[in-house]
């Protein structure tokens, strides 16, 4: 009981401290959805839910030790509490994201608008094109404002702030996009030379003749930007409504569409007309790791985690990554997998490996390592790779070819206008040393 009170008190204090800090910084005038008191409340609920989860899981362990299995009621309680914690974590992260966005907007207040009259005129003309389809002078303004002509496949390049907003929404939807190194390019692909081994040193005794040492070795990685599209639509009658924020609506829809498609590809894409996913490269047991392959740690059981000390192999995974990459590394998994890992204790049964994140930035911590949720990661199953441990800023490169194009279509479907957004994006592993996988296998 004392541990329970201490844990809840800690989260209450952290929530109050966070709220107090933000008030002191002046971020107090938000709408009801982003009021900081909501974050404080969510933190308290998260702490309470995890404390209840620990009690239920302790009961599960005791039942297994006493009777050989856990009761159905206990398992049901644990499952429900897992869902509650996942939901609260998601709400906390969403609230924090909304608050961050409001802060960014507040920092832009009083900026005075676009300083370049050509950029401002292009933006006005583009918005008119979206609502009415009027293209008069838009091509010339685009060439002047963006220093680029219309897309060769038709359509017009969207203004910079719409392009940026689409990328922001896509990064929110796709966990890997938000974690990885994202670069904008102006060509069809980008080539990178990556060092796979360094220069060797040699000890030389007094009077001895030195000589050449092994030279560093390099590998070339090329990532191609492939075409991706999203096509939100609206009723034509809606376009006439003055209070309808057309740009925000279709931009959000395009960002979500891009984010969902990219999220799948960054995990499991085969690299054909799409990015290559982290789980599609050749994998080898980490002891046999070689450049161009991804090393893995086996779970110790063919269908899940080992029955005895199931967390041991997970700890091995955390030490499989070279120390130079661990600063900034995260564990990537889906909610279902986290629900299993959340139950693990250390070998002596003294403490849980998982702890919630009081800031809402992550889904929690496992032995101090941040956890990020990506529902595109597979569930726990034989020969699956449900967990990735990586410094994604070093391991995975995403390339965006400059410019998002828009084609307006009010002909194909009567009474509606479709907005076909197209962009070129690619992705692939660039540093194989910086990522490790966890495989469900006996060895």
PASEKE-533369 format. One record per residue (C-alpha): x, y, z; residue in one letter; residue number from 1. Coordinates in steps of 0.5 Angstrom, whole numbers, padded with zeros to 4 digits, always signed. Each point is the difference from the previous one (the first is absolute). Example, Ala and Ser with C-alpha at 12.3 -4.5 7.8 and 13.67 -1.06 7.14 Angstrom:
<recs>
{rec {+0025 -0009 +0016} 'A' 1}
{rec {+0002 +0007 -0002} 'S' 2}
</recs>
This chain:
<recs>
{rec {+0000 +0000 +0000} 'X' 1}
{rec {+0006 +0005 +0002} 'X' 2}
{rec {+0003 -0001 -0007} 'X' 3}
{rec {-0007 +0001 -0003} 'X' 4}
{rec {-0001 +0007 +0003} 'X' 5}
{rec {+0007 +0002 -0001} 'X' 6}
{rec {-0001 -0002 -0008} 'X' 7}
{rec {-0006 +0004 +0000} 'X' 8}
{rec {+0002 +0006 +0004} 'X' 9}
{rec {+0006 +0000 -0005} 'X' 10}
{rec {-0004 +0001 -0006} 'X' 11}
{rec {-0005 +0005 +0004} 'X' 12}
{rec {+0007 +0004 +0001} 'X' 13}
{rec {+0002 +0000 -0007} 'X' 14}
{rec {-0006 +0002 -0003} 'X' 15}
{rec {-0001 +0006 +0005} 'X' 16}
{rec {+0007 +0002 -0002} 'X' 17}
{rec {-0001 -0001 -0007} 'X' 18}
{rec {-0006 +0004 +0000} 'X' 19}
{rec {+0003 +0005 +0005} 'X' 20}
{rec {+0006 +0001 -0005} 'X' 21}
{rec {-0005 +0001 -0006} 'X' 22}
{rec {-0004 +0005 +0004} 'X' 23}
{rec {+0007 +0004 +0002} 'X' 24}
{rec {+0002 +0000 -0008} 'X' 25}
{rec {-0007 +0003 -0001} 'X' 26}
{rec {-0003 -0005 -0004} 'X' 27}
{rec {-0007 +0000 +0004} 'X' 28}
{rec {-0005 +0003 -0005} 'X' 29}
{rec {-0002 -0007 -0004} 'X' 30}
{rec {-0007 -0002 -0002} 'X' 31}
{rec {-0003 -0006 +0004} 'X' 32}
{rec {+0003 -0005 -0004} 'X' 33}
{rec {+0008 +0002 +0001} 'X' 34}
{rec {-0001 +0003 +0007} 'X' 35}
{rec {+0006 -0002 +0004} 'X' 36}
{rec {-0004 -0003 +0006} 'X' 37}
{rec {-0003 -0005 -0005} 'X' 38}
{rec {+0008 -0002 +0000} 'X' 39}
{rec {+0000 +0000 +0007} 'X' 40}
{rec {-0006 -0004 +0001} 'X' 41}
{rec {+0002 -0005 -0006} 'X' 42}
{rec {+0007 -0001 +0004} 'X' 43}
{rec {-0004 -0002 +0006} 'X' 44}
{rec {-0004 -0005 -0003} 'X' 45}
{rec {+0006 -0003 -0003} 'X' 46}
{rec {+0003 -0001 +0006} 'X' 47}
{rec {-0006 -0003 +0003} 'X' 48}
{rec {-0001 -0005 -0005} 'X' 49}
{rec {+0007 -0002 +0000} 'X' 50}
{rec {+0000 -0001 +0007} 'X' 51}
{rec {-0007 -0005 -0001} 'X' 52}
{rec {+0004 -0003 -0005} 'X' 53}
{rec {+0006 -0002 +0004} 'X' 54}
{rec {-0005 -0003 +0005} 'X' 55}
{rec {-0004 -0004 -0004} 'X' 56}
{rec {+0007 -0003 -0004} 'X' 57}
{rec {+0002 -0001 +0007} 'X' 58}
{rec {-0006 -0004 +0001} 'X' 59}
{rec {+0001 -0004 -0006} 'X' 60}
{rec {+0007 -0002 +0002} 'X' 61}
{rec {-0002 -0002 +0007} 'X' 62}
{rec {-0006 -0004 -0004} 'X' 63}
{rec {+0005 -0004 -0004} 'X' 64}
{rec {+0005 -0001 +0005} 'X' 65}
{rec {-0006 -0003 +0005} 'X' 66}
{rec {-0004 -0003 -0005} 'X' 67}
{rec {+0004 -0001 -0007} 'X' 68}
{rec {-0005 +0005 -0004} 'X' 69}
{rec {-0003 +0007 +0001} 'X' 70}
{rec {-0007 +0000 +0001} 'X' 71}
{rec {-0005 +0003 -0006} 'X' 72}
{rec {-0002 +0006 +0004} 'X' 73}
{rec {+0007 +0002 +0002} 'X' 74}
{rec {+0002 -0001 -0008} 'X' 75}
{rec {-0006 +0004 -0002} 'X' 76}
{rec {+0002 +0006 +0005} 'X' 77}
{rec {+0007 +0000 -0002} 'X' 78}
{rec {-0002 +0001 -0007} 'X' 79}
{rec {-0005 +0005 +0001} 'X' 80}
{rec {+0005 +0004 +0004} 'X' 81}
{rec {+0005 -0001 -0006} 'X' 82}
{rec {-0005 +0004 -0004} 'X' 83}
{rec {-0002 +0005 +0005} 'X' 84}
{rec {+0008 +0002 +0000} 'X' 85}
{rec {+0001 +0000 -0007} 'X' 86}
{rec {-0006 +0004 -0001} 'X' 87}
{rec {+0002 +0005 +0005} 'X' 88}
{rec {+0007 +0000 -0003} 'X' 89}
{rec {-0003 +0002 -0007} 'X' 90}
{rec {-0004 +0005 +0003} 'X' 91}
{rec {+0006 +0003 +0004} 'X' 92}
{rec {+0004 +0000 -0006} 'X' 93}
{rec {-0006 +0004 -0004} 'X' 94}
{rec {-0001 +0005 +0005} 'X' 95}
{rec {+0008 +0001 +0000} 'X' 96}
{rec {+0000 +0001 -0007} 'X' 97}
{rec {-0006 +0005 -0001} 'X' 98}
{rec {+0003 +0004 +0006} 'X' 99}
{rec {+0007 +0000 -0004} 'X' 100}
{rec {-0004 +0002 -0007} 'X' 101}
{rec {-0003 +0006 +0004} 'X' 102}
{rec {+0007 +0002 +0003} 'X' 103}
{rec {+0002 +0000 -0007} 'X' 104}
{rec {-0005 +0004 -0003} 'X' 105}
{rec {+0000 +0005 +0006} 'X' 106}
{rec {+0008 +0001 -0002} 'X' 107}
{rec {-0003 +0002 -0007} 'X' 108}
{rec {-0005 +0005 +0002} 'X' 109}
{rec {+0002 +0007 -0002} 'X' 110}
{rec {+0005 -0002 -0005} 'X' 111}
{rec {-0004 +0004 -0005} 'X' 112}
{rec {-0001 -0005 -0006} 'X' 113}
{rec {+0004 -0001 -0006} 'X' 114}
{rec {+0005 +0005 -0001} 'X' 115}
{rec {+0001 -0002 -0007} 'X' 116}
{rec {-0006 +0003 -0004} 'X' 117}
{rec {+0001 -0005 -0006} 'X' 118}
{rec {-0001 -0006 +0005} 'X' 119}
{rec {-0006 +0003 +0003} 'X' 120}
{rec {-0003 +0001 -0006} 'X' 121}
{rec {+0001 -0007 -0002} 'X' 122}
{rec {-0003 -0003 +0006} 'X' 123}
{rec {-0006 +0004 -0001} 'X' 124}
{rec {+0000 -0002 -0007} 'X' 125}
{rec {+0001 -0007 +0002} 'X' 126}
{rec {-0006 +0000 +0005} 'X' 127}
{rec {-0004 +0003 -0005} 'X' 128}
{rec {+0001 -0006 -0005} 'X' 129}
{rec {-0001 -0005 +0006} 'X' 130}
{rec {-0007 +0003 +0001} 'X' 131}
{rec {-0002 +0002 -0007} 'X' 132}
{rec {+0005 -0003 -0005} 'X' 133}
{rec {+0002 +0006 -0003} 'X' 134}
{rec {+0007 -0001 -0003} 'X' 135}
{rec {+0001 +0007 -0003} 'X' 136}
{rec {+0007 +0002 +0002} 'X' 137}
{rec {+0001 -0005 +0005} 'X' 138}
{rec {+0006 -0003 -0004} 'X' 139}
{rec {+0004 +0006 -0001} 'X' 140}
{rec {-0001 +0002 +0007} 'X' 141}
{rec {+0002 -0007 +0002} 'X' 142}
{rec {+0007 +0000 -0004} 'X' 143}
{rec {+0001 +0007 +0003} 'X' 144}
{rec {-0002 -0002 +0007} 'X' 145}
{rec {+0003 -0007 +0001} 'X' 146}
{rec {+0006 +0001 -0006} 'X' 147}
{rec {-0003 -0006 -0003} 'X' 148}
{rec {-0005 -0002 -0005} 'X' 149}
{rec {-0006 -0004 +0000} 'X' 150}
{rec {+0000 -0008 +0001} 'X' 151}
{rec {+0002 -0003 -0006} 'X' 152}
{rec {-0006 -0005 +0001} 'X' 153}
{rec {-0005 +0006 +0001} 'X' 154}
{rec {-0002 +0004 +0005} 'X' 155}
{rec {+0003 +0005 +0005} 'X' 156}
{rec {+0005 +0000 +0005} 'X' 157}
{rec {-0004 +0002 +0007} 'X' 158}
{rec {+0003 +0006 +0004} 'X' 159}
{rec {+0006 -0001 +0005} 'X' 160}
{rec {-0005 +0000 +0006} 'X' 161}
{rec {-0005 -0005 -0003} 'X' 162}
{rec {+0006 -0005 -0001} 'X' 163}
{rec {+0003 +0001 +0007} 'X' 164}
{rec {-0007 -0001 +0003} 'X' 165}
{rec {-0001 -0006 -0004} 'X' 166}
{rec {+0007 -0003 +0002} 'X' 167}
{rec {-0002 +0002 +0007} 'X' 168}
{rec {-0006 -0004 +0000} 'X' 169}
{rec {+0003 -0006 -0003} 'X' 170}
{rec {+0006 +0000 +0005} 'X' 171}
{rec {-0006 +0000 +0006} 'X' 172}
{rec {-0003 -0006 -0004} 'X' 173}
{rec {+0006 -0004 -0001} 'X' 174}
{rec {+0005 -0002 +0006} 'X' 175}
{rec {+0006 -0001 -0005} 'X' 176}
{rec {-0001 +0006 -0004} 'X' 177}
{rec {+0001 +0004 +0007} 'X' 178}
{rec {+0006 -0004 +0002} 'X' 179}
{rec {+0004 +0000 -0006} 'X' 180}
{rec {+0005 +0004 -0004} 'X' 181}
{rec {-0005 +0004 -0005} 'X' 182}
{rec {+0004 +0003 -0006} 'X' 183}
{rec {-0003 +0004 -0005} 'X' 184}
{rec {+0003 -0001 -0007} 'X' 185}
{rec {-0001 +0003 -0007} 'X' 186}
{rec {+0002 -0006 -0004} 'X' 187}
{rec {-0003 -0007 -0001} 'X' 188}
{rec {+0005 -0003 +0005} 'X' 189}
{rec {+0005 +0001 +0005} 'X' 190}
{rec {+0007 -0004 +0001} 'X' 191}
{rec {+0003 +0000 +0006} 'X' 192}
{rec {+0007 -0003 +0002} 'X' 193}
{rec {+0000 -0003 +0007} 'X' 194}
{rec {+0007 -0002 +0003} 'X' 195}
{rec {-0001 -0008 +0002} 'X' 196}
{rec {+0007 +0000 +0004} 'X' 197}
{rec {+0005 +0005 +0002} 'X' 198}
{rec {+0008 +0000 -0001} 'X' 199}
{rec {+0004 -0005 +0004} 'X' 200}
{rec {+0005 +0002 +0005} 'X' 201}
{rec {+0007 -0003 +0001} 'X' 202}
{rec {+0005 +0000 +0006} 'X' 203}
{rec {+0007 +0001 -0002} 'X' 204}
{rec {+0006 -0001 +0004} 'X' 205}
{rec {+0006 +0004 +0000} 'X' 206}
{rec {+0004 +0000 -0006} 'X' 207}
{rec {-0005 -0004 -0004} 'X' 208}
{rec {-0003 +0001 -0006} 'X' 209}
{rec {-0007 +0002 -0001} 'X' 210}
{rec {-0004 -0002 -0006} 'X' 211}
{rec {-0007 +0001 -0003} 'X' 212}
{rec {-0006 -0001 +0004} 'X' 213}
{rec {-0007 -0003 -0002} 'X' 214}
{rec {-0004 +0006 -0003} 'X' 215}
{rec {-0007 +0002 +0001} 'X' 216}
{rec {-0005 -0004 -0004} 'X' 217}
{rec {-0006 +0003 -0002} 'X' 218}
{rec {-0007 -0002 -0003} 'X' 219}
{rec {-0005 +0004 -0005} 'X' 220}
{rec {-0007 +0000 +0002} 'X' 221}
{rec {-0005 +0003 -0005} 'X' 222}
{rec {-0007 +0002 +0002} 'X' 223}
{rec {-0005 +0002 -0006} 'X' 224}
{rec {-0006 +0004 +0001} 'X' 225}
{rec {-0006 -0003 -0002} 'X' 226}
{rec {-0007 +0003 -0002} 'X' 227}
{rec {-0006 +0000 +0005} 'X' 228}
{rec {-0007 +0003 +0000} 'X' 229}
{rec {-0006 +0001 +0004} 'X' 230}
{rec {-0006 +0003 -0002} 'X' 231}
{rec {-0005 +0003 +0005} 'X' 232}
{rec {-0007 +0003 -0003} 'X' 233}
{rec {-0005 +0005 +0002} 'X' 234}
{rec {-0007 +0001 -0003} 'X' 235}
{rec {+0000 +0006 -0004} 'X' 236}
{rec {-0006 +0004 +0004} 'X' 237}
{rec {+0005 +0000 +0006} 'X' 238}
{rec {+0005 +0004 -0005} 'X' 239}
{rec {-0005 +0006 +0000} 'X' 240}
{rec {+0000 +0000 +0008} 'X' 241}
{rec {+0004 +0006 +0002} 'X' 242}
{rec {+0002 -0003 +0007} 'X' 243}
{rec {+0002 -0007 -0002} 'X' 244}
{rec {+0008 +0000 +0000} 'X' 245}
{rec {+0001 -0004 -0006} 'X' 246}
{rec {+0008 +0000 +0000} 'X' 247}
{rec {+0000 -0003 +0008} 'X' 248}
{rec {-0005 -0005 -0002} 'X' 249}
{rec {+0003 -0003 -0006} 'X' 250}
{rec {+0007 +0001 +0002} 'X' 251}
{rec {-0001 -0004 +0007} 'X' 252}
{rec {-0004 -0005 -0005} 'X' 253}
{rec {+0006 -0001 -0004} 'X' 254}
{rec {+0005 +0000 +0005} 'X' 255}
{rec {-0004 -0006 +0004} 'X' 256}
{rec {+0000 -0003 -0007} 'X' 257}
{rec {+0007 +0001 -0001} 'X' 258}
{rec {+0002 -0002 +0007} 'X' 259}
{rec {-0004 -0007 +0000} 'X' 260}
{rec {+0003 -0002 -0007} 'X' 261}
{rec {+0007 +0002 +0002} 'X' 262}
{rec {+0000 -0003 +0007} 'X' 263}
{rec {-0002 -0007 -0003} 'X' 264}
{rec {+0006 +0001 -0005} 'X' 265}
{rec {+0005 +0002 +0005} 'X' 266}
{rec {-0001 -0007 +0004} 'X' 267}
{rec {-0002 -0005 -0005} 'X' 268}
{rec {+0001 +0004 -0007} 'X' 269}
{rec {+0004 -0005 -0005} 'X' 270}
{rec {+0003 +0006 -0004} 'X' 271}
{rec {-0003 -0001 -0006} 'X' 272}
{rec {-0004 +0007 -0002} 'X' 273}
{rec {+0000 +0001 +0008} 'X' 274}
{rec {+0005 +0001 +0005} 'X' 275}
{rec {+0004 -0006 +0003} 'X' 276}
{rec {-0002 -0002 +0007} 'X' 277}
{rec {+0004 -0001 +0006} 'X' 278}
{rec {-0003 -0008 +0000} 'X' 279}
{rec {+0002 -0001 -0007} 'X' 280}
{rec {+0007 -0001 +0000} 'X' 281}
{rec {+0004 -0006 +0001} 'X' 282}
{rec {+0001 -0002 +0007} 'X' 283}
{rec {+0005 -0004 +0004} 'X' 284}
{rec {+0001 -0002 +0007} 'X' 285}
{rec {+0004 +0006 +0003} 'X' 286}
{rec {+0006 -0004 +0002} 'X' 287}
{rec {+0001 -0001 -0008} 'X' 288}
{rec {-0002 +0007 -0002} 'X' 289}
{rec {+0003 +0003 -0006} 'X' 290}
{rec {-0001 +0007 -0004} 'X' 291}
{rec {-0006 +0000 -0004} 'X' 292}
{rec {-0004 -0005 +0005} 'X' 293}
{rec {-0004 +0001 +0006} 'X' 294}
{rec {+0002 -0003 +0006} 'X' 295}
{rec {-0005 -0003 +0005} 'X' 296}
{rec {-0001 -0003 +0007} 'X' 297}
{rec {-0004 -0006 +0001} 'X' 298}
{rec {-0005 +0000 +0005} 'X' 299}
{rec {+0001 -0007 +0002} 'X' 300}
{rec {-0006 -0003 -0001} 'X' 301}
{rec {-0003 -0002 -0007} 'X' 302}
{rec {-0007 +0003 +0001} 'X' 303}
{rec {+0001 +0006 +0005} 'X' 304}
{rec {+0005 +0002 +0006} 'X' 305}
{rec {+0003 -0006 +0004} 'X' 306}
{rec {-0004 -0003 +0006} 'X' 307}
{rec {+0006 +0002 +0005} 'X' 308}
{rec {+0003 +0007 +0000} 'X' 309}
{rec {-0004 +0002 -0006} 'X' 310}
{rec {+0003 +0007 +0001} 'X' 311}
{rec {+0008 -0003 -0001} 'X' 312}
{rec {+0000 +0000 -0007} 'X' 313}
{rec {-0003 +0007 -0001} 'X' 314}
{rec {+0006 +0003 +0005} 'X' 315}
{rec {+0004 -0004 -0005} 'X' 316}
{rec {-0003 +0004 -0006} 'X' 317}
{rec {+0001 +0007 +0004} 'X' 318}
{rec {+0008 -0002 +0000} 'X' 319}
{rec {+0000 -0003 -0007} 'X' 320}
{rec {+0001 +0008 -0003} 'X' 321}
{rec {+0006 +0003 +0001} 'X' 322}
{rec {+0001 +0005 +0005} 'X' 323}
{rec {+0001 +0006 -0005} 'X' 324}
{rec {-0007 -0001 -0003} 'X' 325}
{rec {-0004 -0001 +0007} 'X' 326}
{rec {+0000 +0007 +0001} 'X' 327}
{rec {-0007 +0002 -0003} 'X' 328}
{rec {-0002 -0008 -0001} 'X' 329}
{rec {-0007 -0002 +0001} 'X' 330}
{rec {-0004 -0006 +0000} 'X' 331}
{rec {-0005 -0001 -0006} 'X' 332}
{rec {-0006 -0004 +0001} 'X' 333}
{rec {-0008 -0001 +0000} 'X' 334}
{rec {-0004 +0001 +0006} 'X' 335}
{rec {-0002 -0007 +0000} 'X' 336}
{rec {+0008 -0002 +0001} 'X' 337}
{rec {+0001 +0006 +0005} 'X' 338}
{rec {-0006 -0003 +0004} 'X' 339}
{rec {+0004 -0007 +0001} 'X' 340}
{rec {+0006 +0004 +0001} 'X' 341}
{rec {-0003 +0004 +0005} 'X' 342}
{rec {-0001 -0006 +0005} 'X' 343}
{rec {+0007 -0002 +0000} 'X' 344}
{rec {+0004 +0001 +0007} 'X' 345}
{rec {+0008 -0001 +0001} 'X' 346}
{rec {+0003 -0007 +0002} 'X' 347}
{rec {-0001 +0001 +0007} 'X' 348}
{rec {-0008 +0002 -0001} 'X' 349}
{rec {+0002 +0007 +0004} 'X' 350}
{rec {-0002 +0005 -0005} 'X' 351}
{rec {-0003 +0001 -0007} 'X' 352}
{rec {+0004 +0001 -0006} 'X' 353}
{rec {-0005 +0005 -0003} 'X' 354}
{rec {-0002 +0007 +0003} 'X' 355}
{rec {-0005 +0005 -0003} 'X' 356}
{rec {+0003 +0007 -0003} 'X' 357}
{rec {-0003 +0006 +0004} 'X' 358}
{rec {+0002 +0004 -0006} 'X' 359}
{rec {-0005 -0003 -0005} 'X' 360}
{rec {+0006 +0000 -0005} 'X' 361}
{rec {+0000 -0008 +0000} 'X' 362}
{rec {-0004 -0006 +0001} 'X' 363}
{rec {+0004 -0001 +0006} 'X' 364}
{rec {+0007 -0003 +0002} 'X' 365}
{rec {+0003 -0007 +0000} 'X' 366}
{rec {+0006 +0001 +0005} 'X' 367}
{rec {+0001 +0007 -0002} 'X' 368}
{rec {-0001 -0001 -0007} 'X' 369}
{rec {-0005 +0004 -0004} 'X' 370}
{rec {-0006 -0004 -0003} 'X' 371}
{rec {-0003 +0002 -0006} 'X' 372}
{rec {-0007 -0003 -0003} 'X' 373}
{rec {+0000 -0002 -0007} 'X' 374}
{rec {-0006 -0004 -0002} 'X' 375}
{rec {+0003 -0002 -0006} 'X' 376}
{rec {+0005 -0004 +0004} 'X' 377}
{rec {-0003 -0008 +0000} 'X' 378}
{rec {-0003 -0003 +0006} 'X' 379}
{rec {+0004 -0006 +0004} 'X' 380}
{rec {+0000 -0006 -0004} 'X' 381}
{rec {+0005 -0005 -0003} 'X' 382}
{rec {+0006 +0002 -0004} 'X' 383}
{rec {-0003 +0008 +0001} 'X' 384}
{rec {+0004 +0006 +0001} 'X' 385}
{rec {-0005 +0004 +0005} 'X' 386}
{rec {+0005 +0004 +0003} 'X' 387}
{rec {+0006 +0005 -0003} 'X' 388}
{rec {+0005 +0003 +0004} 'X' 389}
{rec {+0004 +0006 -0004} 'X' 390}
{rec {+0002 +0007 +0000} 'X' 391}
{rec {-0004 +0001 -0006} 'X' 392}
{rec {+0003 +0007 -0001} 'X' 393}
{rec {+0006 -0004 -0002} 'X' 394}
{rec {-0003 -0006 -0003} 'X' 395}
{rec {-0005 +0002 -0004} 'X' 396}
{rec {+0000 +0005 -0006} 'X' 397}
{rec {-0007 +0003 -0003} 'X' 398}
{rec {+0001 +0004 -0006} 'X' 399}
{rec {-0006 +0005 -0002} 'X' 400}
{rec {+0001 +0003 -0007} 'X' 401}
{rec {-0001 +0007 +0000} 'X' 402}
{rec {-0007 +0002 -0001} 'X' 403}
{rec {-0007 -0003 +0001} 'X' 404}
{rec {-0005 +0001 -0007} 'X' 405}
{rec {-0007 +0001 +0000} 'X' 406}
{rec {-0005 -0002 -0005} 'X' 407}
{rec {-0007 +0003 +0001} 'X' 408}
{rec {-0006 -0005 -0003} 'X' 409}
{rec {-0007 +0002 +0000} 'X' 410}
{rec {-0002 -0004 -0006} 'X' 411}
{rec {+0001 -0007 +0001} 'X' 412}
{rec {-0005 -0001 +0006} 'X' 413}
{rec {-0006 +0005 -0001} 'X' 414}
{rec {-0002 +0005 +0006} 'X' 415}
{rec {+0007 -0001 +0003} 'X' 416}
{rec {+0007 +0003 -0001} 'X' 417}
{rec {+0006 -0005 +0001} 'X' 418}
{rec {+0007 +0003 +0002} 'X' 419}
{rec {+0005 -0005 -0002} 'X' 420}
{rec {+0007 +0001 +0004} 'X' 421}
{rec {+0006 -0003 -0003} 'X' 422}
{rec {+0007 +0000 +0003} 'X' 423}
{rec {+0006 -0004 -0001} 'X' 424}
{rec {+0003 -0004 +0006} 'X' 425}
{rec {+0005 -0005 +0002} 'X' 426}
{rec {+0003 -0004 +0006} 'X' 427}
{rec {+0005 -0005 +0002} 'X' 428}
{rec {+0005 -0002 +0005} 'X' 429}
{rec {+0007 +0004 -0001} 'X' 430}
{rec {+0004 -0002 +0006} 'X' 431}
{rec {-0001 -0008 +0002} 'X' 432}
{rec {+0004 +0001 +0006} 'X' 433}
{rec {-0005 +0004 +0003} 'X' 434}
{rec {-0006 -0004 +0000} 'X' 435}
{rec {-0002 -0007 +0003} 'X' 436}
{rec {-0006 -0005 +0000} 'X' 437}
{rec {-0003 -0004 +0005} 'X' 438}
{rec {-0002 -0007 -0003} 'X' 439}
{rec {-0005 -0005 +0003} 'X' 440}
{rec {+0004 -0006 -0001} 'X' 441}
{rec {+0003 -0005 +0005} 'X' 442}
{rec {+0007 +0002 -0003} 'X' 443}
</recs>
